[in-house]
């Protein structure tokens, strides 16, 4: 059995990990009696944690929202990880958190031991962040979506698709996926009766949340990242192309900025279907692969590639910018 202080920290961690717990569940996790759980709940309340209890056979415990943030205990690695995350938050894909992140970082640095502060300062001094010019998503939108996923509550939202059309979607939200550049929501669309992938920066949630639902088995055997990477090419981009790359699939996969479904055609060729909001972005994306490729089924991309080819020829000193006959 854990000592009281260690048990309280473990109990608090469990309450933060899930919305509702029964006394029997907590007692089984901590290997104590339900009476001990009741006593520990009183200790947490005395420390300022707003623990709510519901009586009855179906009752349980829930960590509520308090007026003050109780003390937070972090080990060395956790403290450094949070400091680094706060330093990089301002240049990321979540909008509106720059000032908040800076305030939180100042407070954290004030209480960090000098040995940890030096590690964080060294990382800041020798790291140059690249500016992000793509779409960003509101932090409040992300937390609303994540809360609905956690609590298994239906989410209604206004959605703007890649053609600029607006619609109201009613979904069972399951997971948020971050590719490093964009945020996506994987959800079961109740009107379409199928899984759908939505770009989070195009979502405007409607509150309050809908009724609770029973989670469905996830697609792709639970491989959410793989499913979303495939859906991002079909449901969230305005322009798509089928591209044959004249290079092994493993080499191409290592160069892509996000996971994608790459199918090998033979030992020296593979095919995939990238997407983008503009033909120029898509052409630039393919050029950065550094491999020969052939475009199929995308006249907009072919037109943009030809325009870029003429521009690059003129940049080399050829005033005509005329491509040689193939």
Secondary structure, 3 states (H helix, E strand, C coil): CCCHHHHHHHHHHHHHHCCCECHHHHHHHHCCCHHHHHHHHHHHHHCCCCEEEECCCCCEEEECCCCCCCCCCCCHHHHHHHHHHHHHHCCCCEECCHHHHHHHHHHHHHHCCHHHHHHHHHHHHCCCCCCCCCCCEEHHHHHHHHHHHHHCEEEEEEEECCCCCEEEEEEEEEEEEECCCCEEEEEEECCCCEEEEEEHHHEEEECCCCCECCCCCCCHHHCHHHHHHHHHHHHCCCEECEEEECCCHHHHHHHCCCCCCCEEEECCEEEECCEECCHHHHHHHHHCCCCCEEEECCHHHHHHHHHHHHHHHHHCCCCCCCCCCC
